[in-house]
Structure formats: structure tokens, C-alpha cells
């Protein structure tokens, strides 16, 4: 279920057209992931440094948020919930150098790994690794979560390829992707949780 009030989101009420777009995105998320509840949260602090990309949001275990939940915004994947208190949650962004995401190239259906990288985080980019031999990536290829690994559900937009790095050993080929989410403008995000079967 999705619930919010204007008093919780005073800055949303000032622009009806923007507000309508925001609500529409939330409803689309609920439709896209029917087996999950969407919990809306505000970022109350971030500790984005050269070494980590972590956010704290204003929803916690009292709101049904649990460690390990996937965090998304309207455009795509944000990261996962690392830890929770009763009223807050700590989120590790996909830009974090210690974070890896099992992913899939939509055009070729090949599985790859998207990894945070200290030198790429400032530009909101990730490194694509473990590209299967014979797979030809091209600029503009879209990458989504593969659902492998148990953390991120399948089919969440991660970003698109902006650069392909071809090496002598094809198994070492890499690519750079620009994240679908604009982390500089990230103001609200959604944590997904499986709906209980009761």
C-alpha cells in the first residue's frame, strides 16, 4: 500500500503538476512489483564520501523496513537497506565501492556484474564486469537487475552503457554505465518488501 499526506511532504504541495508525476511514479512502482509493498521515505542525511555512498532515511522497523530490502526510486535501483532502527534505515547505494549488483544486459540477455567504483561514483557511474566472452556491448545498451543472488529482484533498471573498454583478453572486457537514478536529485526513495500472505 502507498500512503502519504501533504503534511508529510510539504514541498510536494507547491507544484501540482510535479506532485501528480511523483504520485504516478509511485503507483507505477506498485503496479510493476505487485508482490511487494512500497514504503516511501525521505533522506534525512547522507555520508557520501570518497570511500562510501550511504544514506539515512526516516523510516525504520516501525514502518516495516528490514535489513536486506531493495531500495528504488522512480527511475531505477538505488541500493539496499543495510541496517535499521525503529525510525530510521541506513541505505548502501549502488555507487558504493563495496556494492556489487547481479545484472543483465537487456538486449543480449547476458548476465554481468555492476560494481561501484571510487573514481566513477562522482559521475554517477558503475563499472560493468564479468562480461561473457563473445558478448558485444554497445553504447546505449540498457542494464537491469538479473534477480540472481537474492538481494535485488529481477528487472529493476540500473542504467545504460556509456563506454565499452575492450581488452586483449576478452574475459577482461569492461564497460561503464551511467546510473538511471540521478543521485544528486534523490530526495525520496522507496523500499520494497514482500507482501505477507495472510
NORTA-V74576 format. One record per helix or strand. SS is the DSSP state (h for helix, s for strand). FROM is the first residue (numbers start at 1). TO is the last residue. If there is no record, write none. Layout:
SS,FROM,TO / SS,FROM,TO
//
This chain:
h,10,12 / h,16,32 / s,36,46 / s,54,57 / h,61,63 / s,70,73 / s,76,84 / s,89,93 / s,100,105 / s,111,115 / h,118,121 / s,125,129 / s,142,145 / s,157,165 / h,170,172 / s,174,179 / h,183,185 / s,188,194
//
